[in-house]
């Protein structure tokens, strides 16, 4: 089945999201997605990728990935890798739809029918309209809905924890240290800032005891010495994992960090390939391999990462705090990967703005996620999105027939 057309779509309301659809000669579509630098990814897809894909066999996914290998960009998580990730997701979706089976089945079969989820406590505006994920973009909007969880973990984390438990969700991720990191550049935290940042942990434990697993997100904002100080400060709260305590230019720094915490070390959606995850696993302190399908090279690369992590005895936990297509595809991947431990989700997203964009989302119920038997990853964009006033829709076509 030859690729006849490649389409991209982005919306000004969601400036970091971009969708790519790969369309074959018979009209079958595969949908992919990535996040950050949407206009740059769009240009790369149409200027570099499209001429190398149009007229080629969409079913030969490894061959199409080989077509896109470039002299530059293969070691980082830049535009090249993000574009490849979105295209790979679209190719797997198309491949699965042609065969009438879910992605989870086409990857090799399911390891489970449901997987535990944790709630990343973002709010409705965390991505919508935001060019970045800095503190300035944390604004709450009570009119959006009942799950303004970012504001909740800052103000009444105990009540938030109980709300999640009432829905069967027994794990949550918070990041109360970010304001101090932004103020100091990650070099220092004052006594008052530390006291304020620890209050959510105190409230959670007071309200629900050990019924809630608490993941700590550091967003790679801290210097290694400051991160070690925070690890000591958190020891009394029995935190579940510590995620990206500092930028991972030197993965070997994690060995020293591990000496200061009993929590699992979790990295990182920022690692771009199986080779980067090999370096992480070889530190000997890897607790969780968190991969992002839209930043690591797509499902093809994720499958290699999971297999390698399994050989090291390390679980994977797919990242999701971006868009609905990656969320759905990650859920399929979590059903497939034998060492998938837990799947990230954001209830403000999957009950909120995700539904404004797509149909066919996975079901989240009683703290677990399940997928349907719909072919592909099951998600499709609302057809009216292309006609929106803030839409940028671009098409590359195989005019010469390949």
VOFIVO-605222 format. One record per residue (C-alpha): residue number from 1; y, z, x. Coordinates in nm, 4 decimals, always signed. Example, Ala and Ser with C-alpha at 12.3 -4.5 7.8 and 13.67 -1.06 7.14 Angstrom:
2
PT   resi         yy         zz         xx
PT      1    -0.4500    +0.7800    +1.2300
PT      2    -0.1060    +0.7140    +1.3670
REM end
This chain:
402
PT   resi         yy         zz         xx
PT      1    +0.0000    +0.0000    +0.0000
PT      2    +0.3134    -0.1207    +0.1711
PT      3    +0.6417    +0.0709    +0.1726
PT      4    +0.8924    -0.1344    -0.0234
PT      5    +1.1895    +0.0988    -0.0501
PT      6    +1.3293    +0.4229    +0.0957
PT      7    +1.5846    +0.6138    -0.1081
PT      8    +1.7860    +0.9247    -0.0253
PT      9    +1.9871    +1.1485    -0.2531
PT     10    +2.2231    +1.4347    -0.1827
PT     11    +2.4646    +1.6280    -0.4030
PT     12    +2.7985    +1.7772    -0.3035
PT     13    +2.7111    +2.0918    -0.4994
PT     14    +2.4185    +2.1487    -0.2584
PT     15    +2.5701    +2.0138    +0.0643
PT     16    +2.2785    +2.0999    +0.2924
PT     17    +1.9970    +1.9553    +0.0814
PT     18    +1.8744    +1.5969    +0.1008
PT     19    +1.5830    +1.4331    -0.0778
PT     20    +1.3982    +1.1224    +0.0395
PT     21    +1.1749    +0.9076    -0.1797
PT     22    +0.9343    +0.6540    -0.0342
PT     23    +0.8442    +0.3811    -0.2842
PT     24    +0.5546    +0.1379    -0.2525
PT     25    +0.5290    -0.2183    -0.3823
PT     26    +0.3620    -0.1024    -0.7039
PT     27    +0.6358    +0.1550    -0.7717
PT     28    +0.4468    +0.4688    -0.6661
PT     29    +0.6853    +0.7308    -0.5312
PT     30    +0.6541    +1.0145    -0.2838
PT     31    +0.9240    +1.2819    -0.2669
PT     32    +1.0324    +1.4779    +0.0405
PT     33    +1.3152    +1.7151    +0.1270
PT     34    +1.4914    +1.8816    +0.4162
PT     35    +1.7852    +2.1155    +0.4703
PT     36    +2.0974    +2.1317    +0.6934
PT     37    +2.3119    +1.8405    +0.8085
PT     38    +2.2258    +1.6291    +0.5052
PT     39    +2.4621    +1.3409    +0.5813
PT     40    +2.3374    +1.3150    +0.9415
PT     41    +1.9751    +1.3143    +0.8230
PT     42    +2.0632    +1.0450    +0.5688
PT     43    +2.2088    +0.8227    +0.8399
PT     44    +1.9085    +0.8698    +1.0677
PT     45    +1.6606    +0.7934    +0.7893
PT     46    +1.8284    +0.4656    +0.6951
PT     47    +1.9454    +0.3516    +1.0391
PT     48    +1.6405    +0.4454    +1.2479
PT     49    +1.3449    +0.5335    +1.0273
PT     50    +1.3674    +0.2746    +0.7506
PT     51    +1.3384    -0.0349    +0.9775
PT     52    +1.0231    +0.1184    +1.1287
PT     53    +0.8638    +0.2074    +0.7940
PT     54    +0.9476    -0.0727    +0.5528
PT     55    +0.6596    -0.3127    +0.5013
PT     56    +0.4086    -0.0732    +0.6603
PT     57    +0.1058    +0.0940    +0.5009
PT     58    +0.2136    +0.4182    +0.3321
PT     59    -0.1420    +0.5529    +0.3307
PT     60    -0.1694    +0.5566    +0.7113
PT     61    +0.0328    +0.8745    +0.7624
PT     62    -0.0511    +0.9356    +1.1318
PT     63    +0.0393    +0.5758    +1.2133
PT     64    +0.3705    +0.6050    +1.0301
PT     65    +0.4504    +0.9238    +1.2226
PT     66    +0.3775    +0.7364    +1.5449
PT     67    +0.6195    +0.4629    +1.4351
PT     68    +0.8977    +0.7234    +1.4229
PT     69    +0.8500    +0.8713    +1.7688
PT     70    +1.1787    +0.8584    +1.9541
PT     71    +1.2755    +0.9117    +2.3160
PT     72    +1.5055    +1.1943    +2.2082
PT     73    +1.4775    +1.4747    +1.9561
PT     74    +1.1085    +1.5563    +1.9904
PT     75    +1.1566    +1.9050    +2.1393
PT     76    +1.4202    +2.0373    +1.9001
PT     77    +1.4699    +2.0998    +1.5306
PT     78    +1.7582    +1.8544    +1.5082
PT     79    +1.8207    +1.5556    +1.2858
PT     80    +1.5192    +1.3625    +1.4148
PT     81    +1.2732    +1.6424    +1.3344
PT     82    +1.4283    +1.7212    +0.9970
PT     83    +1.4148    +1.3542    +0.8949
PT     84    +1.0535    +1.3236    +1.0114
PT     85    +0.9666    +1.6389    +0.8167
PT     86    +1.1121    +1.5059    +0.4910
PT     87    +0.9430    +1.1685    +0.5375
PT     88    +0.6082    +1.3309    +0.6169
PT     89    +0.6264    +1.5448    +0.3016
PT     90    +0.7086    +1.2323    +0.0997
PT     91    +0.4161    +1.0411    +0.2508
PT     92    +0.1712    +1.3227    +0.1709
PT     93    +0.3066    +1.3418    -0.1846
PT     94    +0.2653    +0.9662    -0.2245
PT     95    -0.0829    +0.9689    -0.0663
PT     96    -0.1935    +1.2460    -0.3027
PT     97    -0.0458    +1.0781    -0.6103
PT     98    -0.2263    +0.7526    -0.5315
PT     99    -0.5532    +0.9461    -0.5230
PT    100    -0.4637    +1.1474    -0.8328
PT    101    -0.5094    +1.4846    -0.6611
PT    102    -0.2835    +1.7767    -0.5642
PT    103    -0.1607    +1.7935    -0.2044
PT    104    -0.3618    +2.1140    -0.1518
PT    105    -0.6832    +1.9225    -0.2220
PT    106    -0.5900    +1.6193    -0.0127
PT    107    -0.5129    +1.8382    +0.2891
PT    108    -0.8819    +1.9273    +0.2938
PT    109    -0.9444    +2.1506    -0.0055
PT    110    -0.8268    +2.4886    -0.1240
PT    111    -0.8937    +2.8228    +0.0398
PT    112    -0.7675    +3.0055    -0.2704
PT    113    -0.6298    +2.9476    -0.6190
PT    114    -0.3448    +3.1990    -0.5945
PT    115    -0.1486    +3.3630    -0.3152
PT    116    +0.0630    +3.6754    -0.2948
PT    117    +0.4378    +3.6221    -0.2816
PT    118    +0.7282    +3.8248    -0.1527
PT    119    +1.0829    +3.8026    -0.2799
PT    120    +1.3549    +3.7071    -0.0391
PT    121    +1.6485    +3.8896    -0.1896
PT    122    +1.9014    +3.6079    -0.1947
PT    123    +2.1447    +3.5551    -0.4789
PT    124    +2.2256    +3.2557    -0.6909
PT    125    +2.5097    +3.1396    -0.4666
PT    126    +2.3273    +3.1845    -0.1340
PT    127    +2.2686    +2.8096    -0.0949
PT    128    +2.4614    +2.6553    -0.3811
PT    129    +2.7937    +2.5208    -0.2578
PT    130    +2.7527    +2.6915    +0.0803
PT    131    +2.7790    +2.5062    +0.4095
PT    132    +2.6108    +2.7944    +0.5914
PT    133    +2.4361    +3.1236    +0.5322
PT    134    +2.7006    +3.3542    +0.6741
PT    135    +2.8198    +3.6749    +0.5105
PT    136    +3.1158    +3.4857    +0.3661
PT    137    +2.8708    +3.2953    +0.1438
PT    138    +2.7110    +3.6061    -0.0039
PT    139    +2.9405    +3.6078    -0.3060
PT    140    +2.7775    +3.7327    -0.6255
PT    141    +2.8324    +3.5726    -0.9633
PT    142    +2.6999    +3.7930    -1.2398
PT    143    +2.7200    +3.5076    -1.4881
PT    144    +2.4470    +3.3175    -1.3035
PT    145    +2.1574    +3.5305    -1.4251
PT    146    +1.9710    +3.8605    -1.3952
PT    147    +1.8540    +3.8285    -1.0337
PT    148    +2.1587    +3.8665    -0.8099
PT    149    +1.9254    +4.0234    -0.5568
PT    150    +2.1479    +3.9946    -0.2512
PT    151    +2.4163    +4.2081    -0.4074
PT    152    +2.1444    +4.4378    -0.5397
PT    153    +1.9872    +4.5153    -0.2026
PT    154    +2.3308    +4.5981    -0.0640
PT    155    +2.4268    +4.8267    -0.3519
PT    156    +2.1133    +4.9646    -0.5213
PT    157    +1.8051    +4.8613    -0.3282
PT    158    +1.5896    +5.1243    -0.4983
PT    159    +1.6554    +4.9834    -0.8434
PT    160    +1.5935    +4.6334    -0.7066
PT    161    +1.2584    +4.7398    -0.5613
PT    162    +1.1534    +4.8851    -0.8953
PT    163    +1.2608    +4.5651    -1.0737
PT    164    +1.0387    +4.3629    -0.8411
PT    165    +0.7439    +4.5982    -0.8842
PT    166    +0.7821    +4.5645    -1.2599
PT    167    +0.7113    +4.1928    -1.2092
PT    168    +0.4129    +4.2631    -0.9851
PT    169    +0.6019    +4.1707    -0.6665
PT    170    +0.5208    +4.4308    -0.4022
PT    171    +0.7016    +4.2851    -0.1003
PT    172    +1.0691    +4.2067    -0.0411
PT    173    +1.2851    +4.0760    +0.2429
PT    174    +1.6383    +4.1998    +0.3166
PT    175    +1.8985    +4.1532    +0.5927
PT    176    +2.1560    +4.4373    +0.5813
PT    177    +2.2318    +4.4164    +0.9564
PT    178    +2.4023    +4.0748    +0.9369
PT    179    +2.7606    +4.1997    +0.8788
PT    180    +2.7519    +4.4073    +1.1971
PT    181    +2.5990    +4.1171    +1.3908
PT    182    +2.8725    +3.8808    +1.2813
PT    183    +3.1446    +4.1322    +1.3708
PT    184    +3.0116    +4.2015    +1.7201
PT    185    +2.8500    +3.8702    +1.7997
PT    186    +2.5179    +4.0498    +1.7976
PT    187    +2.6025    +4.2672    +2.0972
PT    188    +2.6609    +4.6029    +1.9292
PT    189    +2.6477    +4.8001    +1.6049
PT    190    +2.8603    +5.1069    +1.5372
PT    191    +2.7233    +5.4365    +1.4081
PT    192    +2.8848    +5.3765    +1.0684
PT    193    +2.7524    +5.0194    +1.0500
PT    194    +2.4035    +5.1375    +1.1377
PT    195    +2.4162    +5.4116    +0.8741
PT    196    +2.5262    +5.1581    +0.6089
PT    197    +2.2594    +4.9071    +0.7111
PT    198    +1.9824    +5.1682    +0.6882
PT    199    +2.0801    +5.2843    +0.3386
PT    200    +1.8818    +5.0093    +0.1562
PT    201    +1.5635    +5.1174    +0.3372
PT    202    +1.6270    +5.4808    +0.2465
PT    203    +1.6850    +5.3913    -0.1190
PT    204    +1.3725    +5.1759    -0.1406
PT    205    +1.1494    +5.4453    +0.0035
PT    206    +1.3087    +5.7121    -0.2160
PT    207    +1.2687    +5.5035    -0.5326
PT    208    +0.9192    +5.3557    -0.4882
PT    209    +0.7701    +5.5196    -0.1797
PT    210    +0.5204    +5.3019    +0.0048
PT    211    +0.4485    +5.0781    -0.2946
PT    212    +0.6866    +4.8172    -0.1538
PT    213    +0.6384    +4.6233    +0.1715
PT    214    +0.9777    +4.5671    +0.3345
PT    215    +1.0321    +4.2622    +0.5538
PT    216    +1.3416    +4.2734    +0.7759
PT    217    +1.5276    +3.9481    +0.8441
PT    218    +1.7561    +3.9479    +1.1484
PT    219    +1.8512    +3.5763    +1.1336
PT    220    +1.8311    +3.5504    +1.5164
PT    221    +2.1738    +3.7151    +1.5362
PT    222    +2.1138    +3.9921    +1.7898
PT    223    +2.0959    +4.0221    +2.1651
PT    224    +1.7575    +4.1508    +2.2830
PT    225    +1.8927    +4.4979    +2.3815
PT    226    +2.0678    +4.5424    +2.0452
PT    227    +1.7587    +4.4205    +1.8614
PT    228    +1.5464    +4.6799    +2.0393
PT    229    +1.7902    +4.9494    +1.9299
PT    230    +1.7558    +4.8394    +1.5682
PT    231    +1.3782    +4.8377    +1.5993
PT    232    +1.3892    +5.2046    +1.6981
PT    233    +1.6230    +5.2861    +1.4079
PT    234    +1.3787    +5.1296    +1.1603
PT    235    +1.0680    +5.3133    +1.2742
PT    236    +1.0940    +5.5844    +1.0070
PT    237    +1.0771    +5.3269    +0.7248
PT    238    +0.7394    +5.1651    +0.8021
PT    239    +0.8774    +4.8105    +0.7767
PT    240    +0.6225    +4.5322    +0.7290
PT    241    +0.7557    +4.2710    +0.9664
PT    242    +1.0617    +4.2018    +1.1806
PT    243    +1.1697    +3.8399    +1.1587
PT    244    +1.3656    +3.6527    +1.4258
PT    245    +1.5366    +3.9520    +1.5898
PT    246    +1.7164    +3.7263    +1.8392
PT    247    +1.7493    +3.3588    +1.9282
PT    248    +1.4239    +3.2327    +2.0688
PT    249    +1.5408    +3.0426    +2.3746
PT    250    +1.2978    +3.2605    +2.5691
PT    251    +0.9937    +3.3485    +2.3608
PT    252    +0.8794    +3.5802    +2.6379
PT    253    +1.1520    +3.8265    +2.5317
PT    254    +0.9319    +3.9108    +2.2332
PT    255    +0.6884    +4.0932    +2.4606
PT    256    +0.9488    +4.3541    +2.5473
PT    257    +1.0663    +4.3753    +2.1858
PT    258    +0.7110    +4.4432    +2.0686
PT    259    +0.7060    +4.7634    +2.2735
PT    260    +0.9768    +4.9083    +2.0471
PT    261    +0.8242    +4.8524    +1.7027
PT    262    +0.4981    +4.8928    +1.5154
PT    263    +0.6014    +4.6253    +1.2633
PT    264    +0.4537    +4.2775    +1.2792
PT    265    +0.6651    +4.0319    +1.4746
PT    266    +0.7366    +3.7257    +1.2605
PT    267    +0.8776    +3.4015    +1.4022
PT    268    +1.0015    +3.1476    +1.3187
PT    269    +1.1160    +2.8813    +1.0783
PT    270    +1.3415    +2.7636    +1.3624
PT    271    +1.0487    +2.6567    +1.5836
PT    272    +1.0190    +2.2782    +1.5570
PT    273    +0.6616    +2.1831    +1.6486
PT    274    +0.3061    +2.2803    +1.7289
PT    275    +0.4105    +2.3000    +2.0955
PT    276    +0.6790    +2.5613    +2.0258
PT    277    +0.4344    +2.7654    +1.8190
PT    278    +0.1837    +2.7475    +2.1058
PT    279    +0.4419    +2.9146    +2.3293
PT    280    +0.4916    +3.1838    +2.0645
PT    281    +0.1214    +3.2488    +2.0196
PT    282    +0.0685    +3.2686    +2.3947
PT    283    +0.3089    +3.5645    +2.4199
PT    284    +0.0223    +3.7789    +2.2926
PT    285    +0.2464    +3.9675    +2.0488
PT    286    +0.2587    +3.7171    +1.7619
PT    287    +0.2133    +3.8914    +1.4275
PT    288    +0.2981    +3.6144    +1.1808
PT    289    +0.3660    +3.2440    +1.2358
PT    290    +0.6395    +3.1486    +0.9920
PT    291    +0.6780    +2.7728    +0.9711
PT    292    +0.9170    +2.5691    +0.7603
PT    293    +0.7699    +2.2414    +0.6395
PT    294    +1.1103    +2.0728    +0.6408
PT    295    +1.1935    +2.1758    +0.9988
PT    296    +0.8624    +2.1723    +1.1876
PT    297    +0.7521    +1.8131    +1.1259
PT    298    +0.6175    +1.8320    +0.7727
PT    299    +0.2663    +1.8930    +0.6441
PT    300    +0.1009    +1.7013    +0.9263
PT    301    +0.2492    +1.9308    +1.1904
PT    302    +0.2076    +2.2416    +0.9759
PT    303    -0.1647    +2.1780    +0.9498
PT    304    -0.1903    +2.1719    +1.3303
PT    305    +0.0190    +2.4883    +1.3614
PT    306    -0.1957    +2.6763    +1.1113
PT    307    -0.5160    +2.5678    +1.2805
PT    308    -0.3893    +2.6752    +1.6198
PT    309    -0.2638    +3.0071    +1.4836
PT    310    -0.6050    +3.0677    +1.3277
PT    311    -0.7635    +3.0205    +1.6702
PT    312    -0.5331    +3.2966    +1.7991
PT    313    -0.6202    +3.5195    +1.5016
PT    314    -0.2659    +3.4998    +1.3641
PT    315    -0.1754    +3.4406    +0.9969
PT    316    +0.0832    +3.1918    +0.8729
PT    317    +0.3500    +3.2540    +0.6090
PT    318    +0.5412    +2.9394    +0.5053
PT    319    +0.9174    +2.9779    +0.4861
PT    320    +1.1129    +2.9046    +0.1692
PT    321    +1.4780    +2.9739    +0.1198
PT    322    +1.6052    +2.6184    +0.0941
PT    323    +1.5049    +2.3743    -0.1787
PT    324    +1.2540    +2.3227    -0.4596
PT    325    +1.0474    +2.0440    -0.3025
PT    326    +0.9763    +2.2427    +0.0129
PT    327    +0.8958    +2.5466    -0.2027
PT    328    +0.6384    +2.3536    -0.4057
PT    329    +0.4902    +2.1820    -0.1006
PT    330    +0.4696    +2.5143    +0.0837
PT    331    +0.2766    +2.6628    -0.2079
PT    332    +0.0260    +2.3782    -0.1834
PT    333    -0.0018    +2.4362    +0.1902
PT    334    -0.0593    +2.8081    +0.1293
PT    335    -0.3456    +2.7254    -0.1064
PT    336    -0.5020    +2.5093    +0.1640
PT    337    -0.4544    +2.7017    +0.4914
PT    338    -0.7323    +2.9592    +0.5411
PT    339    -0.5001    +3.1911    +0.7355
PT    340    -0.2063    +3.1758    +0.4922
PT    341    -0.1191    +3.5414    +0.4315
PT    342    +0.1759    +3.5385    +0.1916
PT    343    +0.4210    +3.2838    +0.0477
PT    344    +0.7955    +3.3358    +0.0471
PT    345    +0.9873    +3.2792    -0.2768
PT    346    +1.3313    +3.3578    -0.4175
PT    347    +1.3317    +3.4503    -0.7837
PT    348    +1.7035    +3.3703    -0.8158
PT    349    +1.6123    +3.0160    -0.7065
PT    350    +1.2862    +2.9402    -0.8897
PT    351    +1.4177    +3.0834    -1.2173
PT    352    +1.7676    +2.9443    -1.1569
PT    353    +1.9065    +2.6387    -0.9846
PT    354    +1.5691    +2.4894    -0.8801
PT    355    +1.5115    +2.4162    -1.2487
PT    356    +1.8415    +2.2286    -1.2687
PT    357    +1.7079    +1.9826    -1.0114
PT    358    +1.3332    +1.9382    -1.0607
PT    359    +1.0389    +1.9618    -1.2965
PT    360    +0.6883    +2.0799    -1.2096
PT    361    +0.7526    +2.3983    -1.0099
PT    362    +0.4591    +2.6256    -0.9205
PT    363    +0.3996    +2.9252    -1.1442
PT    364    +0.5021    +3.2702    -1.0196
PT    365    +0.3389    +3.5485    -1.2197
PT    366    +0.2419    +3.9094    -1.1510
PT    367    +0.3394    +3.8815    -0.7856
PT    368    +0.1208    +3.5750    -0.7274
PT    369    +0.1847    +3.2003    -0.7031
PT    370    -0.0421    +2.9319    -0.8483
PT    371    -0.0166    +2.5535    -0.8438
PT    372    -0.1112    +2.3070    -1.1151
PT    373    -0.3611    +2.0228    -1.0894
PT    374    -0.0844    +1.7632    -1.1120
PT    375    -0.1104    +1.4967    -0.8412
PT    376    +0.1017    +1.5288    -0.5287
PT    377    +0.3061    +1.8437    -0.4867
PT    378    +0.3753    +1.8221    -0.8594
PT    379    +0.7548    +1.8202    -0.8358
PT    380    +0.9849    +1.5392    -0.9475
PT    381    +1.3630    +1.5139    -0.9424
PT    382    +1.5464    +1.5041    -1.2722
PT    383    +1.6281    +1.1356    -1.3269
PT    384    +1.9892    +1.2063    -1.4231
PT    385    +2.0754    +1.3472    -1.0764
PT    386    +2.1419    +0.9989    -0.9364
PT    387    +2.4166    +0.9459    -1.1935
PT    388    +2.6040    +1.2661    -1.1172
PT    389    +2.9631    +1.2297    -0.9987
PT    390    +2.8855    +1.4235    -0.6788
PT    391    +2.5704    +1.2233    -0.5945
PT    392    +2.5330    +1.0088    -0.2825
PT    393    +2.2388    +0.7731    -0.3383
PT    394    +2.1418    +0.5294    -0.0637
PT    395    +1.8622    +0.2712    -0.0623
PT    396    +1.6956    +0.0747    +0.2159
PT    397    +1.4794    -0.2138    +0.0938
PT    398    +1.2151    -0.4350    +0.2530
PT    399    +1.4013    -0.7548    +0.1695
PT    400    +1.1797    -0.9805    +0.3771
PT    401    +0.8535    -0.8465    +0.2366
PT    402    +0.7379    -0.7007    +0.5717
REM end
